[in-house]
Amino acid sequence: MKSFKALTAVCGLALVGALFAPAAKADDWNQKTVITFSGPVEIPGVHLKGWSILPAGTYVFKLLNSQSDRHIVQIFSADESTVYATILAIPNERLTATDKTVITFRERPAGEPEALRAWFYPGMTSGQEFVYPKAKAMQIAQETNTPVLSADIPAETAEPIQSATEPAAVALIQAPVETVDPTPAATPTPQAELPATASPVPMLALLGALALGGFFALRAFERNAS
């Protein structure tokens, strides 16, 4: 897991500055942050049905109101009336804090929306590394050739998660997290070894016996001839 976290520092780093609105730091408890995306973004976690990809626009990121788990992130509409996604995350550390929000993405093939990877709140070195449902994590790992955090969680829900005490939220919090690695390239199949040939010793013995027999036969012939 440590090696996986190290990848975050070099993959898809996006400083939230000109494109993203400054963070609202009035409420450090839920780390409310207003973010504007300039293009479509694929979101992890359990998203509201039909909202696996957010169109360009303004959204609100907040930690779920939970005393026991501080690594459940929710994405709201700009007016906070709709919860588009509830995302399981694990702590992610960076060396230096910044005074602005930092979002990291996973680069995707041409034509595909960028996929959210991590979120760092202003002034903090500890951030949130997002976890994807297993099937989507496998797909992104293949497309980006990088490990992706995964959990056996539903990809979408008909009703948004509103509280940490809801069964869906509890299941999300308790879900074991694993790392999905890209499928390694197929290794060449070793050629089968040919069976060892028979030892030459018996053949040499046979040739020797034939030669010796021929020698004695020749001597007998010469004696009879004389």
C-alpha positions in Angstrom: 0.0 0.0 0.0 2.9 2.4 0.7 4.2 2.0 -2.8 0.8 2.6 -4.2 0.4 5.9 -2.2 3.8 7.1 -3.5 2.4 6.9 -7.1 -0.1 9.7 -6.2 2.7 12.2 -6.1 3.6 11.7 -9.7 0.3 10.8 -11.4 -2.4 13.2 -12.5 -1.6 16.1 -10.1 -3.9 19.1 -10.6 -3.6 22.1 -8.4 -6.9 23.6 -7.8 -6.3 27.3 -8.6 -7.6 29.1 -11.6 -10.0 26.3 -12.6 -11.4 25.6 -9.1 -12.9 28.1 -6.7 -11.1 28.7 -3.4 -12.0 26.4 -0.6 -14.4 27.6 2.0 -12.5 27.1 5.2 -15.1 28.2 7.7 -16.0 24.7 8.6 -12.8 22.6 9.0 -14.9 19.8 10.6 -16.5 18.7 7.3 -13.8 20.3 5.1 -16.4 21.8 2.8 -14.8 22.7 -0.5 -16.4 24.3 -3.5 -14.9 23.0 -6.7 -15.5 23.8 -10.4 -14.6 21.3 -13.0 -13.9 22.5 -16.5 -14.7 19.2 -18.1 -16.5 15.9 -17.3 -15.1 13.8 -14.4 -15.7 10.2 -13.5 -16.5 9.8 -9.8 -15.7 6.8 -7.6 -17.7 5.3 -4.7 -21.4 4.8 -4.6 -23.0 7.4 -7.0 -26.6 8.3 -7.4 -28.0 6.4 -10.3 -27.2 8.0 -13.6 -24.4 10.2 -12.2 -21.2 8.1 -12.7 -19.8 11.0 -14.7 -20.2 14.6 -13.5 -20.5 17.1 -16.3 -18.5 20.3 -16.2 -19.8 22.5 -13.4 -19.6 23.5 -9.8 -19.8 21.0 -6.9 -19.4 20.8 -3.2 -17.1 18.2 -1.5 -17.6 17.4 2.2 -16.7 14.7 4.7 -19.7 12.7 5.8 -20.9 13.7 9.2 -19.5 10.8 11.2 -17.7 10.8 14.5 -16.1 7.4 13.9 -14.9 7.6 10.3 -13.3 10.7 8.8 -12.7 9.1 5.4 -16.1 9.1 3.7 -16.4 11.9 1.1 -19.6 13.2 -0.4 -20.1 15.2 -3.6 -23.1 17.6 -3.6 -24.6 19.8 -6.2 -23.6 23.5 -6.0 -26.7 24.3 -3.8 -26.1 21.1 -1.7 -29.6 19.8 -2.4 -28.4 16.6 -4.1 -25.8 14.1 -3.1 -24.2 12.8 -6.3 -21.8 10.3 -4.7 -20.7 8.9 -1.3 -17.0 7.8 -1.6 -15.0 5.5 0.6 -11.4 6.7 1.0 -8.2 6.0 2.8 -5.7 8.5 4.2 -3.1 9.8 1.8 -0.1 11.8 2.9 1.8 14.6 1.1 5.0 16.2 2.1 3.9 19.8 2.0 0.5 21.4 2.6 -0.8 24.1 0.3 -3.2 27.0 0.8 -5.5 25.8 -1.9 -7.4 22.6 -2.6 -5.5 20.0 -4.6 -7.3 17.3 -6.7 -5.5 14.5 -8.4 -6.8 12.6 -11.4 -6.1 9.5 -13.3 -5.3 10.1 -16.9 -7.6 8.2 -19.3 -7.5 7.3 -23.0 -8.5 10.0 -25.4 -12.2 10.8 -25.3 -12.6 9.3 -21.8 -13.3 11.6 -18.8 -10.6 12.0 -16.2 -11.2 9.9 -13.1 -10.9 11.3 -9.6 -8.0 9.9 -7.6 -7.5 12.0 -4.4 -8.5 15.2 -2.6 -6.3 17.4 -0.3 -8.0 20.1 1.8 -6.1 23.4 2.1 -3.5 23.6 4.9 -3.4 19.8 5.5 -0.8 17.2 4.6 -3.3 14.3 5.0 -5.8 13.8 2.2 -8.4 11.4 0.9 -7.4 8.6 -1.6 -10.6 7.5 -3.3 -11.8 3.9 -3.6 -13.6 2.6 -6.7 -16.0 -0.4 -7.0 -14.1 -3.5 -8.0 -15.3 -3.7 -11.7 -14.5 0.0 -12.4 -11.2 -0.3 -10.5 -10.1 -3.1 -12.8 -11.1 -1.2 -15.9 -9.2 2.0 -14.8 -6.1 -0.1 -13.8 -6.0 -1.6 -17.3 -6.5 1.8 -19.0 -3.9 3.7 -16.9 -1.5 0.8 -16.2 -1.5 1.9 -12.6 -2.8 0.3 -9.4 -6.2 1.4 -8.3 -7.9 1.2 -4.8 -10.9 -1.1 -4.9 -13.6 -2.4 -2.6 -16.5 -4.8 -3.1 -19.2 -2.0 -3.0 -22.2 -1.2 -5.2 -21.4 1.3 -8.0 -24.7 3.2 -7.7 -27.8 3.6 -5.6 -31.3 4.7 -6.3 -31.4 6.9 -3.1 -28.5 9.0 -2.0 -26.8 8.2 1.3 -27.7 10.9 3.8 -26.3 9.6 7.2 -23.4 7.6 8.5 -25.9 5.4 10.4 -27.7 4.2 7.3 -27.0 0.5 6.4 -25.5 1.6 3.0 -23.1 3.9 4.8 -22.2 1.3 7.4 -21.5 -1.3 4.7 -19.3 1.3 2.9 -17.3 2.1 6.0 -16.7 -1.6 6.8 -15.8 -2.7 3.3 -12.3 -4.1 3.0 -10.0 -2.1 0.7 -7.6 -3.8 -1.7 -5.3 -2.8 -4.5 -6.2 -3.8 -8.1 -3.0 -4.1 -10.2 -2.9 -4.0 -14.0 -2.9 -7.5 -15.5 0.8 -8.3 -16.2 1.8 -9.0 -19.7 1.7 -12.6 -20.7 5.0 -14.3 -20.2 6.3 -16.5 -23.0 5.5 -20.1 -22.6 8.8 -22.0 -22.0 9.6 -24.5 -24.7 9.2 -28.0 -23.7 12.5 -29.8 -23.2 13.1 -32.6 -25.6 13.5 -36.0 -23.9 17.1 -37.0 -23.4 18.4 -39.4 -26.0 19.4 -42.9 -25.0 22.9 -43.4 -23.7 25.5 -44.3 -26.5 27.1 -46.9 -24.3 24.8 -49.8 -25.3 25.3 -49.0 -29.0 29.1 -48.9 -28.6 29.0 -52.3 -26.8 27.0 -53.7 -29.6 29.4 -52.4 -32.3 32.3 -53.8 -30.2 30.7 -57.2 -30.0 30.0 -57.3 -33.7 33.6 -56.2 -34.5 35.0 -58.9 -32.2 32.7 -61.5 -33.7 33.9 -60.5 -37.2 37.5 -60.8 -36.1 37.1 -64.3 -34.8 35.1 -65.3 -37.9 37.9 -63.9 -40.1 40.6 -65.9 -38.2 38.6 -69.1 -38.5 38.2 -68.5 -42.3 42.0 -68.0 -42.7 42.8 -71.2 -40.8 40.4 -73.2 -42.9 41.9 -71.6 -46.1 45.4 -72.5 -45.1 
